[in-house]
Amino acid sequence: MTVDNRVETTEEGAVEQVVEVEDGAGDDSEADVEPRDRLEYALERARTEPRAHAVAVAGAVIVGLVFSWLHWIGLVLGGALVGLVSPTLPRALLGGVGFGVIVLAVFALTLGGSAVVVAGTTPIVYVALAAAIGLPLFGSLARLIY
């Protein structure tokens, strides 16, 4: 809402105060845009503009890693976030697998010298590998929804 308060002189020389009030109805202000429209615009921008896509994927990977560190459902969340900013379903699936590989690499780095010992603990290590790849892949299917 804008208020225009000014003093004008008429043709007869009289001075009068003019107050005009505009409520902003009819324009495309930020308050009129629905949250769903904002989300669609942000996703479309992240999917089509290279720079926005890189920032969105980096953010999705960081958020996914943080949540994966806290709970295994973070693997699904990270895959879903990477999948949502991907332009197509095949790229979303590839992004989910890529996120899983990043999670495995970070996990191996946190193990340090023990990574070799952990790699030798078969068959339980197969569960960790399958979860690290399969759960983000499953999460990236969120691209089908939105």
Order of alpha helices (4+ residues) and beta strands (2+ residues): beta-beta-alpha-alpha-alpha-alpha-alpha-alpha
